[in-house]
Amino acid sequence: MRTPLVGLAALAIVGDLAAQANSRGNGYDAALSNISSARAWGRRGSAYPNGEVGVSFQNQLCNPGQIPIEWRAPMLPDHPKFSFLVVKASSDRIVQISDWSHCKHAFLSLNSTASNCGTCIQPPAGGAQLGLGCSDIYSNGNNADRTYLGPPQEIDPWLGTWNPVGSYFDVGDPQTGLGATDGVRSLNTSGFDSVKNRVTIQEKELVGIAQGNLFFQIQVVCEGEPAGNRGNNTMSRPFHLTRSATSGSWTASTQGSATYGSVLSRWTGASSAMGGNGNDDGRFEVAVKVTGPTNGRWHYEYAVLNVDNSRGGASFRLPVCPTSTVENLGFRDIDGNQLNDWTVAVGNGEIAWTATANNPQNWNQLFNFWFDSDVAPVVGAATIDQARIGAGALSLTVPTQVPGLQPAVVLGAGCATPTLTLAANGVPSAGNAAFAIDVSGAPNAGLFAFYSFGSANQVLAPGCTQFLDGATLGTHGFLMTDGSGRASIPLGVPAGFAPTDLFWQAAQLQTNGPVLGLFGVSNGLRIRLAGSGCP
């Protein structure tokens, strides 16, 4: 389950308490009280696993506030809208596998009494409002009815507004011809297949899927609901999809319990926080999981969800030490089109992914970013630039973990064959008695480890450099790598140790080596004992 980021709770709360311009006040509060009843409607496309599946879910909405919730007819703008999202989670990564799904436009409140909502007080406008303490349930069949499923891009998730004039319902679907732009429903769904406009999942995402790895999320958006009341607007729940080997059809089963919060809370071992664009636009949630170090590298995984930001994200930027090594960078969006993947650059103390044309991160989309680095995690912030012009600042920040403590700096490459590499096995902070330098080289081979209190650049042979200062040179002694080519140089740091830099390099016995015909030389490594931040 999700772990809160230490020291970031206050910053996250600030984002939650922001109030948008059309807020109807703290008494206006729509609350999902349950989500359930996953259902598969059919498949379309090429033979398995190259087709796609259409699914839907059920939701119940309550009014725990002090003001009736507007529930006007579908061609009137002021009614609840429900968004849907499906993810596949593992210990390593959580990814969105559904499309940017069409949203449900609610059209009539039944104002029922339900034990989990309270005592229903019938509202003045009848079915055009949800009364105090009242409940309304949309079944999986109702939420799959394409008559009331419209494109998410027509909705402003921060304000909760939607314009019926010129909308998908107004103009109609190109499949059946376009109607006039007059605010009158022209949509005809008679020619739709079993998948169109329903929550759509590519079958290739379901190959070998194990129980407990699929989750769905439902979010309600109401015009004028203040952000401080939206903690109960989103729920997630486990479900599973099973394919019949005989017929090729899919069935869905709901599992576990529904919980408040986004699907990012389902990513085991991750921590998350939200940040937004003040009172002017909505929020992003960033979940992060850092593992390692392995061979001197920490692995960073980020999952970013656009919670209710209408202008969308055009970048994801993280600070990083300028002297760092950053490699194995990756990105994933939701469309599977590699031609519009975000580009990434490392430089000027920053890792920056930037959106390509026409592929911002819109509301109700989850994107992934990852990389390896020799810099350890610290509390910091990610920056997201807004994709479209509008109210508010050009960018926003979200509290998260960032690569900001560099325990070791690579001074330069070695010249051994096979490669001889030195790397920090963690952070040499004061009091870390377990810290050591990991050595990776030829198996069952001897090597000499050296250190100095300064650095130099002395050419030993073509392509080989000594990075250690000869005037302060010392030796750690002779070591042997094991059968996997590994060895360790213990370098525990006492408590209270004053920050000091040591410079390290190794030479391995090697037939016909580049140095004196006997040795291959490792990379140079500056170890920052009891250091902090970036060099």
VEXDREN-2710 file (C-alpha; in Angstrom, 1 decimal):
% VEXDREN-2710
k/r/px/py/pz
1/MET/0.0/0.0/0.0
2/ARG/1.0/3.7/-0.3
3/THR/3.4/5.1/2.2
4/PRO/3.2/8.9/2.9
5/LEU/6.3/10.9/2.0
6/VAL/7.9/12.0/5.3
7/GLY/7.9/15.8/5.7
8/LEU/5.6/16.4/2.7
9/ALA/2.2/16.0/4.3
10/ALA/1.8/19.8/4.9
11/LEU/2.6/20.5/1.2
12/ALA/0.1/17.9/0.0
13/ILE/-2.6/19.4/2.2
14/VAL/-2.1/22.8/0.7
15/GLY/-2.9/21.4/-2.7
16/ASP/-6.0/19.7/-1.4
17/LEU/-7.4/22.9/0.2
18/ALA/-7.2/25.0/-3.0
19/ALA/-10.5/26.4/-4.1
20/GLN/-11.4/26.9/-7.7
21/ALA/-13.1/30.1/-8.9
22/ASN/-16.6/28.6/-9.2
23/SER/-16.7/26.9/-5.8
24/ARG/-20.1/26.5/-4.3
25/GLY/-18.7/26.3/-0.7
26/ASN/-17.9/23.7/1.8
27/GLY/-21.4/22.4/2.0
28/TYR/-21.3/21.1/-1.6
29/ASP/-19.9/17.6/-1.4
30/ALA/-20.4/14.6/-3.7
31/ALA/-19.0/11.3/-2.4
32/LEU/-18.6/8.0/-4.0
33/SER/-19.7/5.4/-1.4
34/ASN/-18.9/2.2/-3.4
35/ILE/-17.7/1.0/-6.7
36/SER/-18.3/-2.6/-7.8
37/SER/-19.7/-5.0/-10.5
38/ALA/-17.0/-5.1/-13.1
39/ARG/-18.4/-6.5/-16.4
40/ALA/-16.8/-7.4/-19.8
41/TRP/-19.1/-6.6/-22.8
42/GLY/-17.2/-8.2/-25.6
43/ARG/-14.1/-7.9/-27.8
44/ARG/-13.2/-6.7/-31.3
45/GLY/-10.3/-6.7/-33.7
46/SER/-7.7/-9.2/-34.7
47/ALA/-7.2/-12.7/-33.2
48/TYR/-6.1/-12.9/-29.6
49/PRO/-4.0/-11.3/-28.3
50/ASN/-4.3/-8.5/-30.8
51/GLY/-7.8/-7.4/-30.1
52/GLU/-9.4/-5.2/-27.4
53/VAL/-12.0/-5.7/-24.7
54/GLY/-14.8/-3.3/-23.6
55/VAL/-15.6/-3.2/-19.8
56/SER/-17.7/-1.2/-17.4
57/PHE/-18.3/-0.8/-13.7
58/GLN/-20.9/0.2/-11.2
59/ASN/-20.8/3.2/-8.8
60/GLN/-22.8/4.6/-6.0
61/LEU/-22.9/8.3/-5.2
62/CYS/-24.0/9.9/-1.9
63/ASN/-24.5/13.5/-0.8
64/PRO/-22.9/13.9/2.7
65/GLY/-23.0/17.7/2.4
66/GLN/-25.4/20.5/3.2
67/ILE/-26.4/21.5/-0.3
68/PRO/-28.4/19.5/-2.9
69/ILE/-26.1/18.4/-5.8
70/GLU/-27.2/19.5/-9.2
71/TRP/-28.2/16.6/-11.4
72/ARG/-29.6/18.2/-14.5
73/ALA/-30.5/16.3/-17.7
74/PRO/-27.7/15.3/-20.1
75/MET/-28.0/18.2/-22.5
76/LEU/-27.8/20.6/-19.6
77/PRO/-24.3/21.3/-18.4
78/ASP/-24.7/20.9/-14.6
79/HIS/-24.7/17.3/-13.7
80/PRO/-22.1/14.8/-12.3
81/LYS/-19.7/13.2/-14.7
82/PHE/-17.9/9.9/-13.9
83/SER/-14.5/9.0/-15.3
84/PHE/-13.0/5.5/-15.5
85/LEU/-9.4/4.1/-15.5
86/VAL/-7.8/0.7/-15.4
87/VAL/-4.2/-0.1/-14.3
88/LYS/-2.0/-3.1/-14.1
89/ALA/0.2/-3.1/-11.0
90/SER/3.3/-5.0/-9.9
91/SER/6.0/-4.5/-7.4
92/ASP/8.1/-2.8/-10.0
93/ARG/5.7/-0.6/-11.9
94/ILE/2.0/0.5/-12.1
95/VAL/0.7/1.4/-15.6
96/GLN/-2.5/2.5/-17.1
97/ILE/-3.8/-0.2/-19.6
98/SER/-7.2/1.4/-20.4
99/ASP/-7.7/4.1/-23.1
100/TRP/-8.6/7.7/-22.3
101/SER/-12.0/6.4/-21.6
102/HIS/-15.3/8.2/-22.3
103/CYS/-17.1/9.6/-19.2
104/LYS/-20.5/8.9/-17.9
105/HIS/-22.9/11.9/-17.9
106/ALA/-25.5/11.4/-15.1
107/PHE/-29.0/12.2/-16.2
108/LEU/-31.5/11.5/-13.3
109/SER/-31.1/11.1/-9.6
110/LEU/-33.4/8.5/-7.9
111/ASN/-32.8/10.0/-4.4
112/SER/-32.8/6.6/-2.7
113/THR/-32.2/5.9/1.0
114/ALA/-29.2/3.7/1.6
115/SER/-27.7/2.7/4.9
116/ASN/-24.2/3.9/3.9
117/CYS/-25.5/7.3/2.9
118/GLY/-27.8/8.4/5.7
119/THR/-31.4/9.6/5.8
120/CYS/-32.4/10.9/2.4
121/ILE/-34.0/14.3/2.3
122/GLN/-35.8/14.8/-1.0
123/PRO/-34.5/17.8/-2.8
124/PRO/-36.6/20.7/-4.1
125/ALA/-35.8/19.9/-7.8
126/GLY/-36.6/16.2/-7.4
127/GLY/-34.6/14.0/-9.8
128/ALA/-32.7/17.1/-11.1
129/GLN/-30.8/17.1/-7.8
130/LEU/-29.3/14.7/-5.3
131/GLY/-30.7/15.5/-1.9
132/LEU/-28.9/15.5/1.4
133/GLY/-28.2/12.0/2.7
134/CYS/-29.5/10.5/-0.6
135/SER/-28.0/7.8/-2.8
136/ASP/-28.0/7.2/-6.5
137/ILE/-26.5/4.1/-8.1
138/TYR/-25.4/3.7/-11.7
139/SER/-25.2/0.0/-12.7
140/ASN/-22.5/-1.4/-14.9
141/GLY/-25.1/-1.5/-17.7
142/ASN/-26.0/2.1/-17.2
143/ASN/-22.3/3.1/-17.1
144/ALA/-21.9/1.2/-20.4
145/ASP/-24.8/2.9/-22.2
146/ARG/-23.1/4.8/-25.0
147/THR/-26.1/7.2/-25.2
148/TYR/-24.6/8.9/-22.1
149/LEU/-20.8/8.3/-22.6
150/GLY/-18.9/11.4/-23.9
151/PRO/-15.3/12.3/-24.6
152/PRO/-13.2/13.3/-21.5
153/GLN/-11.6/16.2/-23.4
154/GLU/-14.9/18.1/-23.3
155/ILE/-14.9/18.3/-19.5
156/ASP/-12.9/20.8/-17.4
157/PRO/-12.1/18.6/-14.4
158/TRP/-11.0/21.5/-12.1
159/LEU/-14.2/23.6/-12.6
160/GLY/-16.4/20.6/-13.3
161/THR/-17.9/22.4/-16.3
162/TRP/-19.1/21.1/-19.7
163/ASN/-20.7/22.8/-22.6
164/PRO/-23.4/20.7/-24.3
165/VAL/-23.5/23.1/-27.4
166/GLY/-21.1/21.6/-29.9
167/SER/-20.5/18.6/-27.8
168/TYR/-20.3/15.0/-29.0
169/PHE/-23.9/14.5/-27.9
170/ASP/-24.9/17.6/-29.9
171/VAL/-23.1/17.0/-33.1
172/GLY/-23.4/13.2/-33.2
173/ASP/-20.9/10.4/-34.1
174/PRO/-19.4/10.5/-37.6
175/GLN/-20.4/6.9/-37.9
176/THR/-24.1/7.9/-38.3
177/GLY/-23.7/11.4/-39.7
178/LEU/-23.2/14.9/-38.1
179/GLY/-26.1/17.0/-36.7
180/ALA/-26.4/20.7/-36.3
181/THR/-24.6/22.5/-33.5
182/ASP/-27.7/23.6/-31.7
183/GLY/-27.5/21.9/-28.2
184/VAL/-30.0/19.3/-29.2
185/ARG/-29.0/15.6/-28.9
186/SER/-28.1/14.2/-32.3
187/LEU/-26.1/11.1/-31.2
188/ASN/-27.3/7.8/-32.7
189/THR/-25.5/4.7/-31.2
190/SER/-27.4/2.0/-33.2
191/GLY/-24.3/1.0/-35.3
192/PHE/-21.9/0.7/-32.4
193/ASP/-20.1/-2.6/-31.7
194/SER/-19.7/-4.1/-28.2
195/VAL/-16.5/-2.1/-27.4
196/LYS/-16.8/1.4/-28.9
197/ASN/-16.8/4.2/-26.2
198/ARG/-16.7/1.7/-23.3
199/VAL/-13.6/1.4/-21.2
200/THR/-11.2/-0.3/-23.7
201/ILE/-8.3/-2.5/-22.8
202/GLN/-5.8/-4.0/-25.3
203/GLU/-5.7/-7.8/-25.0
204/LYS/-1.9/-7.8/-25.1
205/GLU/-1.9/-6.1/-21.7
206/LEU/-3.8/-9.0/-20.3
207/VAL/-1.5/-11.9/-21.5
208/GLY/-0.5/-13.9/-18.4
209/ILE/-2.2/-11.4/-16.0
210/ALA/-2.2/-12.8/-12.5
211/GLN/-5.0/-12.4/-9.9
212/GLY/-4.6/-9.3/-7.8
213/ASN/-2.8/-7.2/-10.5
214/LEU/-5.7/-5.4/-12.0
215/PHE/-7.5/-2.3/-10.5
216/PHE/-10.2/0.0/-11.7
217/GLN/-10.7/3.6/-10.6
218/ILE/-13.8/5.8/-10.8
219/GLN/-13.8/9.5/-10.1
220/VAL/-16.8/11.9/-9.9
221/VAL/-16.6/15.5/-11.2
222/CYS/-19.2/18.0/-10.1
223/GLU/-19.4/21.6/-11.2
224/GLY/-18.4/23.9/-8.4
225/GLU/-17.4/21.3/-5.8
226/PRO/-14.4/22.7/-3.8
227/ALA/-11.2/20.8/-4.0
228/GLY/-11.1/20.4/-0.3
229/ASN/-14.2/18.2/-0.5
230/ARG/-12.8/15.9/-3.3
231/GLY/-11.0/13.4/-1.0
232/ASN/-14.1/11.2/-1.4
233/ASN/-14.5/11.7/-5.1
234/THR/-12.2/8.9/-6.2
235/MET/-12.2/5.2/-5.3
236/SER/-10.3/2.1/-6.6
237/ARG/-10.9/-1.6/-6.4
238/PRO/-9.3/-4.9/-7.5
239/PHE/-10.9/-6.9/-10.3
240/HIS/-9.9/-9.6/-12.7
241/LEU/-10.5/-10.5/-16.4
242/THR/-10.5/-14.1/-17.5
243/ARG/-10.5/-15.3/-21.1
244/SER/-12.2/-18.5/-22.2
245/ALA/-9.8/-20.7/-24.2
246/THR/-12.8/-22.2/-26.0
247/SER/-14.8/-19.1/-27.0
248/GLY/-12.2/-16.4/-26.7
249/SER/-14.6/-14.3/-24.7
250/TRP/-13.8/-12.4/-21.5
251/THR/-15.5/-12.3/-18.2
252/ALA/-14.9/-9.9/-15.3
253/SER/-15.0/-10.5/-11.6
254/THR/-14.8/-7.8/-8.9
255/GLN/-12.5/-8.6/-6.0
256/GLY/-11.4/-7.1/-2.7
257/SER/-12.7/-3.9/-1.3
258/ALA/-13.2/-0.4/-2.7
259/THR/-10.9/2.2/-1.0
260/TYR/-10.8/6.0/-1.3
261/GLY/-7.9/7.6/-3.2
262/SER/-6.5/7.0/-6.6
263/VAL/-5.2/3.7/-8.1
264/LEU/-1.7/4.9/-7.1
265/SER/-2.4/3.8/-3.6
266/ARG/-2.4/0.2/-5.0
267/TRP/1.3/0.4/-5.9
268/THR/3.0/-1.6/-3.1
269/GLY/6.0/0.1/-1.5
270/ALA/5.5/3.5/-3.3
271/SER/5.0/6.9/-1.7
272/SER/2.9/9.6/-3.2
273/ALA/1.9/13.3/-2.8
274/MET/-0.2/15.8/-4.8
275/GLY/0.5/19.3/-6.0
276/GLY/-1.5/21.8/-8.0
277/ASN/-1.7/25.2/-9.7
278/GLY/-3.0/27.1/-6.7
279/ASN/-6.6/28.2/-7.0
280/ASP/-6.5/28.4/-10.7
281/ASP/-6.2/24.8/-11.9
282/GLY/-6.1/21.3/-10.7
283/ARG/-3.6/18.8/-9.3
284/PHE/-1.2/16.0/-10.3
285/GLU/-0.4/13.1/-8.0
286/VAL/3.2/11.7/-8.2
287/ALA/4.0/8.2/-6.8
288/VAL/7.6/7.2/-6.5
289/LYS/9.5/4.0/-5.7
290/VAL/13.3/4.0/-5.4
291/THR/15.2/0.7/-5.1
292/GLY/18.9/-0.1/-4.8
293/PRO/21.7/0.7/-4.9
294/THR/22.8/-2.2/-7.2
295/ASN/26.3/-1.9/-8.6
296/GLY/26.3/1.7/-7.4
297/ARG/23.0/2.6/-9.1
298/TRP/19.6/3.5/-7.6
299/HIS/16.5/2.7/-9.7
300/TYR/13.9/5.4/-9.8
301/GLU/10.3/4.7/-10.8
302/TYR/7.6/7.5/-11.1
303/ALA/3.9/7.1/-11.8
304/VAL/2.2/10.4/-12.5
305/LEU/-1.6/10.8/-12.5
306/ASN/-3.4/13.9/-13.7
307/VAL/-6.0/14.1/-11.0
308/ASP/-8.0/17.2/-12.1
309/ASN/-5.7/19.6/-14.0
310/SER/-7.5/21.0/-17.0
311/ARG/-4.5/22.5/-18.8
312/GLY/-2.6/19.2/-18.8
313/GLY/1.1/18.4/-18.4
314/ALA/3.7/19.2/-21.0
315/SER/6.8/18.1/-19.0
316/PHE/8.0/16.1/-16.0
317/ARG/11.3/17.6/-14.6
318/LEU/13.5/16.4/-11.7
319/PRO/16.6/18.0/-10.2
320/VAL/19.7/15.9/-10.2
321/CYS/23.3/16.5/-9.3
322/PRO/25.2/17.9/-12.3
323/THR/28.1/15.4/-11.8
324/SER/25.7/12.4/-11.7
325/THR/25.5/9.4/-14.0
326/VAL/21.9/9.0/-15.3
327/GLU/21.1/6.0/-17.6
328/ASN/18.4/3.6/-18.7
329/LEU/15.8/6.3/-19.0
330/GLY/12.3/5.3/-19.9
331/PHE/8.8/6.7/-20.6
332/ARG/5.3/5.2/-21.1
333/ASP/2.0/6.9/-21.9
334/ILE/-1.3/5.3/-22.6
335/ASP/-1.6/5.1/-26.4
336/GLY/1.2/2.7/-27.4
337/ASN/2.3/5.0/-30.2
338/GLN/6.1/5.3/-30.0
339/LEU/6.1/8.2/-32.5
340/ASN/4.6/10.6/-30.0
341/ASP/6.6/9.4/-26.9
342/TRP/8.0/12.3/-24.8
343/THR/11.6/13.1/-25.3
344/VAL/14.1/13.2/-22.5
345/ALA/17.3/15.2/-21.9
346/VAL/19.8/15.3/-19.0
347/GLY/21.7/18.5/-18.4
348/ASN/22.1/21.6/-16.3
349/GLY/21.3/19.7/-13.1
350/GLU/18.0/18.4/-14.4
351/ILE/16.3/15.3/-16.0
352/ALA/13.5/16.6/-18.2
353/TRP/10.9/14.7/-20.2
354/THR/9.1/16.9/-22.6
355/ALA/5.8/16.2/-24.4
356/THR/5.7/15.9/-28.2
357/ALA/3.1/17.8/-30.2
358/ASN/-0.5/16.7/-29.5
359/ASN/0.5/14.3/-26.6
360/PRO/0.2/16.2/-23.3
361/GLN/-0.8/14.4/-20.1
362/ASN/-4.5/15.1/-19.8
363/TRP/-6.9/14.6/-17.0
364/ASN/-7.4/11.0/-16.0
365/GLN/-4.2/9.8/-17.6
366/LEU/-1.3/8.0/-15.8
367/PHE/2.2/8.3/-17.3
368/ASN/5.4/6.5/-16.2
369/PHE/9.0/7.8/-16.0
370/TRP/12.1/5.9/-14.9
371/PHE/15.9/5.9/-14.8
372/ASP/19.0/4.6/-13.0
373/SER/21.4/7.0/-11.2
374/ASP/24.4/6.9/-8.9
375/VAL/22.7/9.6/-6.9
376/ALA/20.7/8.7/-3.8
377/PRO/17.1/9.9/-3.1
378/VAL/16.3/12.9/-1.0
379/VAL/13.0/14.8/-0.4
380/GLY/12.5/17.4/-3.1
381/ALA/10.0/18.3/-5.8
382/ALA/9.1/17.5/-9.4
383/THR/8.1/20.3/-11.8
384/ILE/5.3/19.9/-14.3
385/ASP/4.9/22.5/-17.0
386/GLN/1.4/23.2/-18.2
387/ALA/0.5/22.2/-21.7
388/ARG/-2.1/24.8/-22.5
389/ILE/-2.5/28.5/-21.8
390/GLY/-5.0/29.4/-19.1
391/ALA/-5.5/30.7/-15.6
392/GLY/-2.6/30.2/-13.2
393/ALA/1.1/29.8/-13.4
394/LEU/3.0/28.2/-16.3
395/SER/4.2/25.3/-14.1
396/LEU/3.5/23.6/-10.8
397/THR/5.5/21.5/-8.4
398/VAL/4.7/18.2/-6.6
399/PRO/6.6/16.9/-3.5
400/THR/8.4/13.7/-4.2
401/GLN/11.8/11.9/-3.9
402/VAL/14.5/13.2/-6.2
403/PRO/18.1/12.1/-6.9
404/GLY/19.9/14.7/-4.7
405/LEU/22.7/13.1/-2.6
406/GLN/25.7/11.9/-4.5
407/PRO/27.8/9.6/-2.5
408/ALA/30.4/9.0/-5.1
409/VAL/31.6/10.8/-8.3
410/VAL/33.1/8.9/-11.2
411/LEU/36.3/10.7/-12.2
412/GLY/36.8/8.8/-15.5
413/ALA/36.7/5.5/-17.2
414/GLY/39.1/2.6/-16.7
415/CYS/41.0/0.6/-19.3
416/ALA/40.8/-3.0/-18.1
417/THR/39.6/-5.9/-20.2
418/PRO/37.2/-7.2/-19.0
419/THR/36.0/-4.0/-17.4
420/LEU/37.1/-3.3/-13.8
421/THR/34.6/-1.1/-12.0
422/LEU/34.4/0.6/-8.6
423/ALA/31.0/1.7/-7.3
424/ALA/29.5/2.8/-3.9
425/ASN/27.2/0.2/-2.3
426/GLY/25.2/2.9/-0.6
427/VAL/25.6/6.3/1.1
428/PRO/28.8/6.8/3.2
429/SER/27.0/8.9/5.8
430/ALA/28.4/9.3/9.2
431/GLY/27.6/6.3/11.3
432/ASN/27.2/3.9/8.4
433/ALA/29.6/1.1/9.4
434/ALA/28.4/-1.1/6.6
435/PHE/29.4/1.2/3.7
436/ALA/31.8/-0.4/1.2
437/ILE/33.1/0.0/-2.3
438/ASP/31.9/-2.7/-4.6
439/VAL/34.4/-4.1/-7.1
440/SER/33.3/-5.8/-10.3
441/GLY/35.8/-7.3/-12.7
442/ALA/37.2/-10.6/-14.0
443/PRO/36.3/-13.6/-11.9
444/ASN/38.9/-15.2/-9.6
445/ALA/41.4/-12.5/-10.4
446/GLY/43.8/-10.5/-8.1
447/LEU/43.8/-6.7/-7.9
448/PHE/45.4/-3.9/-5.9
449/ALA/43.2/-1.1/-4.5
450/PHE/44.6/2.4/-4.0
451/TYR/43.4/5.6/-2.4
452/SER/44.6/9.2/-2.1
453/PHE/43.5/12.5/-0.5
454/GLY/43.6/14.3/-3.8
455/SER/43.1/13.7/-7.5
456/ALA/45.2/13.9/-10.6
457/ASN/45.1/13.0/-14.3
458/GLN/48.3/11.2/-15.2
459/VAL/48.4/9.2/-18.4
460/LEU/49.8/5.7/-17.7
461/ALA/49.4/4.3/-21.2
462/PRO/47.2/5.2/-24.2
463/GLY/43.6/5.2/-23.0
464/CYS/44.7/4.7/-19.3
465/THR/44.6/7.4/-16.7
466/GLN/45.7/7.5/-13.1
467/PHE/43.2/9.6/-11.3
468/LEU/44.9/9.5/-7.9
469/ASP/47.3/12.0/-6.5
470/GLY/50.7/10.4/-6.2
471/ALA/51.9/12.6/-3.4
472/THR/49.2/11.2/-1.0
473/LEU/48.8/7.7/-2.5
474/GLY/48.1/4.8/-0.2
475/THR/47.2/1.2/-0.8
476/HIS/44.3/-0.8/0.7
477/GLY/46.2/-4.0/-0.3
478/PHE/45.6/-7.0/-2.4
479/LEU/42.1/-8.4/-3.1
480/MET/40.7/-11.4/-5.0
481/THR/37.4/-11.4/-6.9
482/ASP/35.1/-14.3/-6.4
483/GLY/33.7/-16.6/-9.1
484/SER/31.2/-14.0/-10.2
485/GLY/33.9/-11.3/-10.4
486/ARG/32.9/-9.5/-7.2
487/ALA/34.9/-8.1/-4.3
488/SER/34.4/-5.5/-1.6
489/ILE/36.4/-2.8/0.0
490/PRO/35.0/-2.1/3.5
491/LEU/34.9/1.6/4.3
492/GLY/32.7/2.1/7.3
493/VAL/32.2/5.7/8.4
494/PRO/32.2/6.4/12.2
495/ALA/29.5/8.4/13.9
496/GLY/30.4/12.1/14.0
497/PHE/32.9/11.8/11.1
498/ALA/33.8/15.1/9.5
499/PRO/33.1/15.3/5.8
500/THR/36.1/14.1/3.8
501/ASP/36.7/13.0/0.2
502/LEU/38.8/10.0/-0.6
503/PHE/39.8/9.1/-4.1
504/TRP/40.0/5.4/-5.2
505/GLN/41.2/3.3/-8.1
506/ALA/42.2/-0.3/-8.6
507/ALA/44.5/-2.2/-10.9
508/GLN/43.8/-5.9/-11.8
509/LEU/46.4/-8.4/-12.9
510/GLN/45.7/-9.0/-16.5
511/THR/47.7/-10.8/-19.3
512/ASN/49.0/-8.3/-21.8
513/GLY/47.4/-5.5/-19.8
514/PRO/47.7/-2.0/-21.1
515/VAL/49.9/-0.9/-18.1
516/LEU/53.3/-2.5/-18.1
517/GLY/51.8/-5.5/-19.9
518/LEU/50.5/-6.7/-16.4
519/PHE/47.6/-4.6/-15.3
520/GLY/44.2/-3.2/-16.4
521/VAL/43.0/-0.1/-14.5
522/SER/39.6/0.6/-13.1
523/ASN/37.6/3.8/-13.2
524/GLY/38.4/6.5/-10.7
525/LEU/36.0/7.1/-7.9
526/ARG/35.7/10.0/-5.5
527/ILE/34.0/8.8/-2.3
528/ARG/32.3/11.6/-0.3
529/LEU/32.5/10.4/3.3
530/ALA/29.8/12.0/5.4
531/GLY/29.0/14.3/2.6
532/SER/25.5/15.7/1.7
533/GLY/23.7/17.0/-1.4
534/CYS/25.6/17.4/-4.6
535/PRO/29.4/18.0/-4.9
END
